[in-house]
Amino acid sequence: MDFSFIKLPKGIKMRTPYNSELEYFKKNPNVAGMAAADNKVILNPFANRKPEEYQSVAINESSRILMRQPKYAPKFDLTDQQKSFLDSTSYRNASEDDRKATIAARILSGDPSAGIPSNEQTLFASELRKQLGIE
């Protein structure tokens, strides 16, 4: 699939998934993309999403890359609702930092699965938005 329509935030790059990543994506079409270990966004060509959904995923994953830097790591608490949601997903055994980054990225990209954000989370997502240069 051609993802040339994707607009990434400043400083973030996208690449084609490696063969091993394509195999993973093929087996997991519910995973629309990821922030790869090399700090590049990769999107799943097997996810069958609309262009605007892929764009949202690209923003989500871009923010995950930014949050890997200690000064942009989320420091807020998760709500009980968010904890319960994450416990029902593959993030149940993730580190607390990854769980917080997942929620922050979802708030930023407008994913309703983030639940109702706290004021602190909303402020954090606003700061991420500024750092990424997203309007």
matplotlib code that plots the C-alpha trace (Angstrom):
import matplotlib.pyplot as plt

x = [0.0, 1.2, 1.3, 2.6, -0.5, 0.7, 1.8, 4.2, 5.2, 8.5, 11.5, 9.6, 10.3, 8.4, 9.8, 8.5, 8.2, 10.9, 9.9, 9.7, 7.4, 5.3, 4.8, 3.7, 1.4, -0.1, -0.9, -2.2, -4.3, -5.9, -2.5, -2.5, 1.0, 3.8, 6.7, 9.6, 12.7, 14.7, 12.3, 10.5, 6.8, 5.7, 2.1, 0.4, -0.6, -2.9, -4.9, -7.4, -8.0, -9.3, -6.6, -7.7, -7.4, -3.9, -3.1, -4.3, -2.2, 0.8, 0.3, -0.2, 3.0, 4.9, 4.1, 5.2, 8.6, 8.8, 7.8, 10.9, 12.9, 13.0, 12.0, 8.8, 7.9, 4.4, 4.4, 0.6, -1.4, -3.8, -7.4, -9.0, -11.0, -7.8, -6.1, -9.0, -9.0, -5.2, -5.5, -7.9, -5.4, -1.9, -0.7, -1.7, 2.0, 3.6, 5.7, 3.9, 5.8, 4.5, 0.9, 1.0, 2.5, -0.2, -2.9, -1.2, -0.8, -4.4, -5.6, -3.4, -4.7, -8.3, -8.7, -11.8, -10.2, -8.1, -11.2, -12.0, -8.6, -7.8, -6.9, -3.2, -3.4, -5.1, -2.4, 0.3, -1.3, -1.4, 2.3, 3.0, 1.0, 3.1, 6.4, 5.3, 4.1, 0.6, -2.1]
y = [0.0, 3.5, 5.7, 8.8, 10.7, 10.5, 13.8, 13.2, 15.7, 17.5, 15.3, 12.0, 9.6, 6.7, 3.6, 0.5, -2.5, -5.1, -8.6, -9.8, -6.8, -7.5, -11.1, -9.8, -7.3, -10.0, -12.1, -9.1, -6.9, -5.3, -3.6, -0.6, 0.5, 0.9, 3.0, 0.8, 0.3, 2.5, 5.4, 5.3, 5.0, 1.8, 1.2, -2.1, -2.5, -5.4, -3.3, -2.1, 1.3, 4.5, 7.2, 9.4, 6.4, 5.7, 9.4, 9.2, 6.0, 7.8, 10.7, 8.2, 6.4, 9.6, 10.7, 7.3, 8.0, 11.5, 10.0, 7.7, 10.8, 11.2, 14.8, 13.9, 10.8, 10.9, 11.5, 11.5, 8.9, 6.6, 6.6, 3.4, 3.2, 3.4, 0.7, -1.6, -1.0, -1.7, -4.8, -6.2, -5.7, -6.8, -3.9, -5.7, -6.8, -3.6, -1.3, 1.5, 4.0, 2.1, 2.0, 5.8, 6.5, 4.4, 6.4, 9.7, 8.8, 7.8, 11.0, 13.0, 11.1, 11.3, 7.5, 7.1, 3.9, 6.3, 6.9, 10.2, 12.0, 13.7, 17.4, 16.4, 14.0, 16.6, 19.2, 16.6, 15.7, 19.5, 19.8, 16.7, 18.4, 21.5, 19.6, 17.6, 20.8, 19.4, 22.0]
z = [0.0, -0.8, 2.3, 0.6, 1.8, 5.4, 7.0, 9.8, 12.5, 12.3, 12.9, 12.6, 9.7, 8.3, 6.6, 4.9, 7.3, 7.3, 6.2, 9.9, 10.6, 7.6, 8.8, 12.2, 10.6, 8.3, 11.4, 13.3, 11.0, 14.1, 14.7, 12.3, 12.9, 15.4, 16.5, 15.5, 17.6, 15.2, 16.0, 12.6, 12.1, 10.3, 9.1, 8.5, 4.9, 5.9, 8.4, 5.8, 7.3, 5.8, 4.9, 7.9, 10.2, 9.0, 9.5, 13.1, 13.7, 12.3, 14.8, 17.6, 16.8, 16.2, 19.7, 21.1, 19.5, 21.1, 24.5, 24.4, 25.3, 29.1, 29.1, 27.2, 29.1, 30.7, 34.4, 35.0, 36.7, 34.8, 35.8, 37.0, 33.8, 31.7, 33.9, 33.4, 29.7, 29.4, 31.6, 28.9, 26.1, 25.2, 27.3, 30.5, 31.1, 29.7, 31.8, 33.5, 31.2, 28.1, 29.5, 30.1, 26.7, 25.1, 26.8, 26.0, 22.3, 22.1, 23.7, 21.2, 18.2, 19.3, 19.9, 22.2, 23.7, 25.9, 28.0, 29.6, 30.2, 33.4, 33.3, 33.8, 30.8, 28.6, 29.4, 28.7, 25.3, 24.5, 25.2, 23.0, 20.2, 20.5, 20.5, 17.4, 15.6, 15.1, 14.5]

ax = plt.figure().add_subplot(projection="3d")
ax.plot(x, y, z, "-o")
ax.set_aspect("equal")
plt.show()
